[in-house]
Amino acid sequence: MSYDLVPEQFDVDLGDSHWLLWADLNGESHYGAWVKHLSPYGGFCGGFVRFLGPEGDKRWELISVNPPTFSPSLLCSCGDHGWVRDGKWVRA
């Protein structure tokens, strides 16, 4: 993912300065998602969560596409921590 993306280029505004962009791979819809947010240190940061992949690999459970809901929570290296539930960012 390019960190040059701006919030308007994402698929879902999760609120609380968090955005989601669905990722497809080899024809698999919703293979994963990029979650980007405003960093407490300025600029943007975020990460990628994967829903599909080889057994035994770390991945998140995609509970719902619309509204986006997945588990477990996300913990960013900047310390931002929360869940994507019912299409919203819920702080931990």
Secondary structure, 3 states (H helix, E strand, C coil): CCCCCCHHHCCEEEECCEEEEEEEECCEEEEEEEEEEECCCCCEEEEEEECCCCCCCCCCEEEECCCCEEEEEEECCCCCEEEEECCEEEEC
